[in-house]
Amino acid sequence: MSRKQELLKRHRRNKRVALLIGLLLLIVVGVGVAWWLPLLLALVGWVAHEAWFADHLFYSPQDDYQYNFPVDAEVAGVSLIGEQLRIDSPLTLAGDETLILAIQLKSTWLGRFLDPVVEMLGAEVADRQAFERGVDGVRYLNLSGLGAALVDGSLHVQGRFCRLHGTPRLWVFRQPDARQQKVMVIAPHADDAELAAFGLYSQAQDAWIVTLTAGEIEAEHYQQMGMERAEAARIKGRLRAWDSIAVPRWGGVPEAQCVQLGYFCLQLPAMQAAPDQPVASREADLSDTRLFRQFNSLPLPGDVDGAPTWNNLLADLRALLLRARPEVLVMPHPAIDPHPDHICAQAAVLEALQGLEWQPQVILGYANHLHDNDRWPMGDAYSGVSLPPVFDAGLQLTPYCLQLTVAQQRDKAMALGMMHDLQPPMPLKRKVRRWLQGALAGRRWPAEGENEFYRKAVRRHELFWRKDI
């Protein structure tokens, strides 16, 4: 079982225990005080849960995030005087560096009910980054894009529903611009490339998008149209296969450089475990990948028999890597993103590269999901992206941040709007929860779409983890 599933299982177990204790207390109140009081208390408790306690946060907001950055990237002489962030040592910035500031945050009492936010205000640019309610620990702000104000001393940093204290630490990461290189984005499912890297691939000198699976499962939306389960899964897979080819065109990627491999959703781990054994779709009643490859313009080794095997996947990836010869590979980071298909996607690419005559220079890892915080990136759409919760100081991580203009963020939102998987309406329970959180917790959601990824992914930063090969 993955760490994510273990944490979710523990969370649900704790919730059941709390519900049982609450039920016993309500019975005692009903018998000992008044019969109607438990009904009122149950309603109040449910509203409070939906407004303030429904987030999947599998760690304490009082825990310090733990990053271990290279010593030579840290800048000396950084201080916070009032709200002004100052640097005593000389610092020259070109403007495209990744800037990370570690600071101790402590929530106010209101910050237990409203999301604590750190606002960063410069002469010509501003940003805000949100954190966990009740935060009381070290957090990492992303100052990328605020370098000019930082250098000239005009950058003000202030907390809303939280206070900043302690001595700040600043790191500057100077890295080559990935947009000036040949990029290949590995997407386990249609929309992963857009969520993580639309801003990068739409500006890249040369980009390829390679999607590994059709994402055909969980097709209840199409079953509501009167289709049987297998038919619904097949049409969902075909639609997402089409999306994986068509939507990158919005970002300027040629059709010939958008490839759908058509393997089956959540079956990559089983394929990896038995590399030469075909693994059929869970829901589509299919054991041939070619239905979902029909929009490709390039022939691939796996087209010969359509067998959904790990060995075919490796052959497909090797053929594409040799054809595209990317300098930068963009794919999920297995230590941060826990989705099993995302972990296997990176493992497949690394295995495919073994002994290959072409090797990329850089891997940029991304995370569209987290182990222990389903809300990250926290805060509103069009705001910045702070660093995610990491509690393993032994994990070697080098952030690489790309800044997006408002126009580029809107283009990204439109790309997400074209993805069929992000179009179905929310269930009633989630709509009620959002209304309560908006009314009681001050949360806002973007107008571009109902899916949570419109809030998470449409940001002024795209955050990656860089590893030189």
Backbone hydrogen bonds, N-H to C=O, Kabsch-Sander energy under -0.5 kcal/mol:
donor,donor_aa,acceptor,acceptor_aa,energy
6,E,2,S,-2.3
7,L,3,R,-2.7
8,L,4,K,-2.4
9,K,5,Q,-2.5
10,R,6,E,-2.3
11,H,7,L,-2.5
12,R,8,L,-2.4
13,R,9,K,-2.2
14,N,10,R,-2.7
15,K,11,H,-2.1
16,R,12,R,-2.3
17,V,13,R,-2.1
18,A,14,N,-2.4
19,L,15,K,-2.5
20,L,16,R,-2.2
21,I,17,V,-2.4
22,G,18,A,-2.7
23,L,19,L,-2.6
24,L,20,L,-2.2
25,L,21,I,-2.2
26,L,22,G,-2.3
27,I,23,L,-2.1
28,V,24,L,-2.1
29,V,25,L,-2.5
30,G,26,L,-2.7
31,V,27,I,-2.3
32,G,28,V,-2.9
33,V,29,V,-2.5
34,A,29,V,-1.2
37,L,34,A,-0.6
40,L,36,W,-1.6
41,L,37,L,-2.8
42,A,38,P,-2.6
43,L,39,L,-1.9
44,V,40,L,-2.4
45,G,41,L,-2.7
46,W,42,A,-2.3
47,V,43,L,-2.4
48,A,44,V,-2.5
49,H,45,G,-2.3
50,E,46,W,-2.5
51,A,47,V,-2.3
52,W,48,A,-2.8
53,F,48,A,-0.7
53,F,49,H,-1.7
54,A,49,H,-0.5
57,L,55,D,-1.3
58,F,56,H,-0.5
58,F,372,D,-2.4
63,D,60,S,-2.3
65,Y,138,V,-2.1
66,Q,390,V,-3.9
67,Y,65,Y,-0.5
68,N,395,L,-0.5
73,A,70,P,-1.3
74,E,71,V,-1.5
75,V,170,L,-3.0
79,S,86,R,-2.5
81,I,79,S,-0.6
81,I,84,Q,-2.5
82,G,80,L,-0.7
83,E,81,I,-0.6
84,Q,81,I,-2.2
85,L,83,E,-0.5
85,L,155,L,-2.4
86,R,79,S,-3.1
86,R,84,Q,-0.6
88,D,77,G,-2.9
89,S,76,A,-0.7
98,T,173,F,-2.2
99,L,97,E,-0.6
100,I,171,W,-2.2
101,L,141,L,-2.5
102,A,169,R,-3.0
103,I,139,R,-2.3
104,Q,165,H,-1.3
105,L,137,G,-2.6
106,K,163,R,-2.2
107,S,135,V,-3.4
108,T,161,F,-1.7
112,R,109,W,-1.2
113,F,110,L,-1.9
114,L,110,L,-2.3
115,D,441,A,-0.7
117,V,160,R,-2.6
118,V,129,Q,-2.7
119,E,117,V,-0.6
119,E,158,Q,-3.3
120,M,127,D,-3.2
121,L,119,E,-0.5
121,L,156,H,-3.0
122,G,120,M,-0.5
122,G,125,V,-3.0
127,D,120,M,-2.2
129,Q,118,V,-2.2
130,A,378,M,-0.6
131,F,116,P,-2.4
134,G,111,G,-1.7
135,V,132,E,-1.5
136,D,61,P,-2.1
137,G,105,L,-1.5
139,R,103,I,-2.6
141,L,101,L,-3.2
141,L,139,R,-0.6
143,L,99,L,-2.4
143,L,141,L,-0.8
144,S,99,L,-0.7
146,L,143,L,-2.6
150,L,146,L,-1.9
151,V,147,G,-2.6
152,D,148,A,-2.2
153,G,150,L,-0.6
154,S,149,A,-1.5
155,L,149,A,-1.2
156,H,121,L,-2.8
156,H,154,S,-0.6
157,V,83,E,-3.4
158,Q,119,E,-2.7
160,R,117,V,-3.4
161,F,159,G,-0.5
163,R,106,K,-2.9
165,H,104,Q,-2.2
169,R,102,A,-2.0
170,L,75,V,-0.6
171,W,100,I,-2.6
172,V,73,A,-2.9
173,F,98,T,-2.6
174,R,172,V,-0.6
175,Q,173,F,-0.6
178,A,176,P,-0.7
180,Q,177,D,-1.8
181,Q,178,A,-1.7
183,V,181,Q,-0.5
183,V,206,D,-3.2
184,M,328,V,-2.5
185,V,208,W,-2.9
186,I,184,M,-0.6
186,I,330,V,-3.6
187,A,185,V,-0.6
187,A,210,V,-3.1
192,D,189,H,-1.9
193,A,189,H,-0.5
195,L,191,D,-2.8
196,A,192,D,-2.2
197,A,193,A,-2.6
198,F,194,E,-1.3
201,Y,197,A,-3.0
202,S,198,F,-2.5
203,Q,199,G,-0.5
203,Q,200,L,-1.0
204,A,200,L,-0.8
205,Q,179,R,-2.1
205,Q,181,Q,-0.5
206,D,181,Q,-0.9
208,W,183,V,-1.9
209,I,257,Q,-2.5
210,V,185,V,-2.8
211,T,209,I,-0.5
211,T,259,V,-3.0
212,L,187,A,-2.6
213,T,188,P,-1.6
214,A,263,Y,-2.5
222,Y,219,A,-1.0
223,Q,219,A,-1.6
224,Q,220,E,-1.7
225,M,222,Y,-1.0
226,G,223,Q,-2.0
227,M,222,Y,-1.1
232,A,228,E,-2.9
233,A,229,R,-2.2
234,R,230,A,-2.3
235,I,231,E,-2.4
236,K,232,A,-2.3
237,G,233,A,-2.5
238,R,234,R,-2.4
239,L,235,I,-2.4
240,R,236,K,-2.5
241,A,237,G,-2.3
242,W,238,R,-2.4
243,D,239,L,-2.5
244,S,240,R,-2.3
245,I,241,A,-1.0
245,I,242,W,-0.7
246,A,242,W,-3.1
247,V,243,D,-2.3
249,R,246,A,-1.3
250,W,247,V,-1.8
251,G,247,V,-0.6
251,G,248,P,-0.9
252,G,249,R,-1.8
253,V,248,P,-2.1
257,Q,254,P,-1.8
258,C,255,E,-1.8
259,V,209,I,-2.9
259,V,257,Q,-0.5
261,L,211,T,-3.1
261,L,259,V,-0.5
263,Y,212,L,-2.1
267,Q,264,F,-1.7
271,M,267,Q,-2.2
272,Q,268,L,-2.6
273,A,269,P,-1.9
274,A,270,A,-1.2
277,Q,274,A,-2.0
279,V,308,P,-2.1
280,A,278,P,-0.5
281,S,286,L,-2.6
289,T,306,G,-2.4
291,L,288,D,-0.7
292,F,289,T,-1.2
293,R,290,R,-0.8
294,Q,291,L,-0.6
296,N,293,R,-2.1
303,D,300,L,-1.8
304,V,301,P,-1.4
306,G,302,G,-1.8
309,T,307,A,-2.0
311,N,275,P,-2.3
313,L,309,T,-2.0
314,L,310,W,-2.6
315,A,311,N,-2.2
316,D,312,N,-2.7
317,L,313,L,-2.5
318,R,314,L,-2.6
319,A,315,A,-2.2
320,L,316,D,-2.1
321,L,317,L,-2.8
322,L,318,R,-2.3
323,R,319,A,-1.7
324,A,320,L,-3.1
325,R,321,L,-2.4
327,E,182,K,-1.8
328,V,182,K,-2.4
329,L,362,V,-2.7
330,V,184,M,-2.9
330,V,328,V,-0.5
331,M,329,L,-0.6
331,M,364,L,-2.1
333,H,366,Y,-2.8
336,I,333,H,-1.2
337,D,333,H,-2.9
343,I,339,H,-2.3
344,C,340,P,-2.3
345,A,341,D,-1.9
346,Q,342,H,-1.7
347,A,343,I,-1.9
348,A,344,C,-2.7
349,V,345,A,-1.9
350,L,346,Q,-2.4
351,E,347,A,-2.2
352,A,348,A,-2.5
353,L,349,V,-1.7
354,Q,350,L,-0.7
354,Q,351,E,-0.9
356,L,353,L,-2.1
361,Q,327,E,-2.1
362,V,327,E,-1.9
363,I,467,K,-2.8
364,L,329,L,-3.3
365,G,363,I,-0.6
365,G,465,W,-3.0
366,Y,331,M,-1.4
371,H,336,I,-0.6
374,D,56,H,-2.0
376,W,373,N,-0.7
382,Y,458,V,-3.4
383,S,380,D,-1.3
384,G,128,R,-1.1
386,S,384,G,-0.6
387,L,140,Y,-1.9
393,A,391,F,-0.7
395,L,392,D,-1.8
396,Q,394,G,-0.5
397,L,395,L,-0.8
400,Y,464,F,-2.6
402,L,462,E,-2.6
404,L,460,R,-2.3
409,Q,405,T,-2.3
410,R,406,V,-2.3
411,D,407,A,-2.0
412,K,408,Q,-2.0
413,A,409,Q,-2.3
414,M,410,R,-2.2
415,A,411,D,-2.1
416,L,412,K,-2.2
417,G,413,A,-1.9
418,M,414,M,-1.0
418,M,415,A,-0.7
419,M,416,L,-1.4
420,H,418,M,-0.6
422,L,419,M,-1.6
423,Q,420,H,-1.4
431,K,427,P,-1.8
432,V,428,L,-2.6
433,R,429,K,-2.3
434,R,430,R,-2.5
435,W,431,K,-2.2
436,L,432,V,-2.4
437,Q,433,R,-2.6
438,G,434,R,-2.5
439,A,435,W,-2.4
440,L,436,L,-2.9
441,A,436,L,-0.5
441,A,437,Q,-1.5
442,G,438,G,-0.5
443,R,437,Q,-1.7
451,N,422,L,-0.5
454,Y,451,N,-1.8
455,R,452,E,-0.9
456,K,452,E,-2.0
457,A,453,F,-2.7
458,V,454,Y,-0.7
459,R,457,A,-1.5
460,R,383,S,-1.8
462,E,402,L,-2.2
464,F,400,Y,-2.6
465,W,365,G,-2.0
466,R,398,T,-3.1
466,R,464,F,-0.5
467,K,363,I,-2.3
469,I,361,Q,-3.0
